[in-house]
Amino acid sequence: MTSALDRTDRSRIADGGVLPLASHDGLALLDAAVADGRPALAPIHLDTRALAGTDVPDLLRGLVPVTRRAAAKGQGGDPDSLRTRLAGLTSVRQEEELRDLVLTHAARLLGHSDARAVDPDRGFLESGFDSLAAMQLRNRLGELTGLRLPATAVFDHPNPRALARHLLERLAPATAEPAADTETADTTEQEFHRILRSVPYTRLRAAGLVDTLLRLAADGTEADGAPDADEREDIDAMDTEMLISLALDGSGRDDANQEV
């Protein structure tokens, strides 16, 4: 009955805590179950250590007692830590984080050691998912995110990227990027002014930045293009402080004219 199983199938079953049985062992267990007389006996070789790190089915909880939170941690995290991590990310990074989560567990279910083996834009069916693998992925993602996902969650979305976006919509963490702090912005601008004023005028001219600074200073005024000859004479007469003031707020030229 199991002769058609490939390596991926066997790996998936092993991940669920079920180890293979030799034919003679299986037959012996079947005989023992029939002779026992109790109903619904299941001759199975369980790997309880593997089950301890998974979402243990209710039927087996008595054999491998584990809380849902412990099961989630066994998968590499828990819902609270995931939400906290997402809350500190931009929307783009949030989607990438959840996409990596989906790909990592999809790859494990398909028998791959590297998440990059799964194409985020390729359909689950095309990648090799069947109904059992889809249910296992749904269970794992539900444990990790704390979401109650429908049984059809995987096949309701065309590929891992779409599923990750769905998870992000469901999680909806409070991740709105905070508005820039006014005080911090003012401090940054003041620091920029201080640094710019510390640059000698000769270095600004040597770097070809004088005309650029003047164009910035003229932005929004009637001035257009490079300064004329008279303006260059005014510029040459300015010290560094006056030149920077001109570039930053347009006040330097008035000061220079007053001195003249």
N, C-alpha and C positions, 0 to 999 in steps of 0.2 A: 504493500500500500504506500510505502514511503520511498520506493525505489526511484521515483521520478523527481524527488527533491534535489535541488542543486545546492551549492555552497551557501548562497544567499538565504535560501529557505531554511537551511539547517542553522545558520547563524541567527536568524530572526527567532526561531523557536528556542534556541539556547538563551537568547537575551530574555525570553519570558520565563526562564528557570526550568525548562524541560530538557532533559538530557536524553540522548538516544539509548535505545535498548537493543541488545543483541537479540536475534530471533528466538533463541532458546530461552532467554530470560523473559521475553514477552509472552511466550507460550506458557511458561511456568506460572507467571503471574496471572494469566487468564484462567488457568486451571484452578489456581488458589481462590480466585474471586468467585468462580462458579461453585466451588465446593463450600465456600463460606456461608452462602445463603442470604447474606445481607444485601439489600438492594443498592443500586447506584454506586458500586465500588469502581474505582478508577485505577487500574494498574499503570502507574506512571513513575518515572524516575525524576524526582524534583531536585533542583539545585537551589537549596534555601538561601545560600549565600548570594547567589545572583538575584534572587527574588527580593532580598532585603534592600537592594538599591533601585527597585522599580516600583511602579504603581501596582501593588499587590491586589489581585482580584479579590472581591469579597469572599468568594468561595474558599480561598486559601489563607484568609487573614488569621485563622486559628493556628495554622502551621507556621506562619511568618508574621507575627504581630508587628505592625509598623504603622505609625501615624501618617497621614497624608503629607504633613509638613516634612517629616523625616524622609518620606519617599521623594519629595521634590528636591530636598537637599542632596539626596543621593544622585540626582540627575544633574547636579552642578549648580544649584541655586534654589532660591525660594521666591514666591511671588512678591514678598515685601522688598527683598533686596533688588529684584528686577525692576520694580516700579521706582524705587529710589534711584537706581542707576539711570533709568530712562528720564527721570525728571531733571537730571543734570545735563541732558544732551539737547542739541538742536533737533528739529523735526527730521532733518536728513539723517543725522546719526541715529536717531531713534529707529527709523525704518531699517537702517543698516544693521543695527543690533538685533532686531527681531528677525530680519532675514537670515542673519548668521545662525540664530537660534533654530529656525526652521530647517535650514540646510544641514546643520550639524546632526540633528536627530533624524532627518530624512536619510542622510548618508549612512548613519549607523544601522537603520532598519534595512537598508539596501545592501548592507555588508561592506560598505566602503569605510576606509580608515580616515579619509580626508573629505571634508565638506565640499571642497572644490570639485569633487567628482560629480556633484549634482548641479545641473544647470538651473539657475533660479527662474529662467524664462521658459523652461521646458515643462510640459504637462506632467502631472504625477503619474498618470497611466503610461505615458511614453517613457518615463524614467524607470518604470518597473513596479509601480505600486499596485497592489491588489486590495481587496476590501479589508483583509486582515491587517496589512501594513498601514492602511489609511486609518483604521481604528486605533492601532497602537500609537501612531503619530499624534492623533487627536488626543489620546489619553496623556501622552507625555507633555504636550503643549499645554493642556489644561492644568496639569500639576504645576508646571513651571510658571504659568501666568496667573493662576488662581481663577481663570475664567471657566464658566460652564459652557463648553463648546458642544454644538449639536453633533450627533453621530456622523453626519455627512459633511462636517466642517472642511475636511481635506478636499473632497471632490466637488464641493460647492465653489471652489476657487480654482482657476485654471492652472496655476503653477505656484511655486514657493514664494515668489515675489508678491503675488496677489494675496496669498494667505498671510504673509507678514504684514501687509497693509491693513488687512482685516483685523489682525490682532492689535495693531496700533490704534485703530479706530475704537475697538472695544475697551482697550486699556485707558485711552484718553487721559494720560497723566497731565497734571497741571504743569505744562512745560513752556508756557508763554515766556518768551525771552524778556527779562526785566528791562524796563526803560532805562536809558543811560542816566546814571546818577549825576545831577547837575553840579554838585560840589566837586565830584571827581573830574568831570569834564572841564570845569573851570580851572582846576589845579593842573590838569594836563596841558591846557592851552597856555597857562602862565609859565609852565616849565618849558614849553616849546619857544615861547617868546624869549625867555632867559637864555636858552641855548643859542637861538638864532642871533641874538644881540652879542653873543660872545665871539662870533665869527668875524675876523677882521675883514674890512671892506675889500682890501686887495685880494683876499682869497675868494670872495664872492665874485669879483670881476674876473679873476683868472679862471674860475670855474664856469664862466659864462652865465651866471645866474642873475646879474644885475637887471638885464632887460626883462627876464621872466618875472622878477619881483615887481618891477614897475608895471608890467602888464596886469599882474594880479592886483596891484594897488589901484589901477585905473578901471578895473572891472566894475561895471555899473555906472561909469561916468562917461563923459563925451570923449575922453581920450581914446585913441585908437591907434594900434600899431606901435612901432618903436619910437622912443623919445626923439625930439628934434635936437638940433645943435645947442640951442639955449638951455633946453632941459638937461642935456648932458653936462653943460657947464655947471648948472645948479647941483647936479648929482655929484660931480667931482668935488664940489665945495663942501659937501655934507660929510660929517663924521659917521661912524658906524651906527651910533644910536639914532641919528636922524634918518639914515637910509632905512633901517629896520622899521622905524615908526612909519615911514612913508609906505613901505610895503604892507605893513599890517593894518594901519588904520588911516593912511593918507595924510597924517598930520605933519610929517617931516618937511614937505615942501613949503607949507605955510611958515614953519619955523625958520627955514632957510631964507625965505623972502623977507621975513621980519628982520633977520640979522643983516641982510643986505641993505 
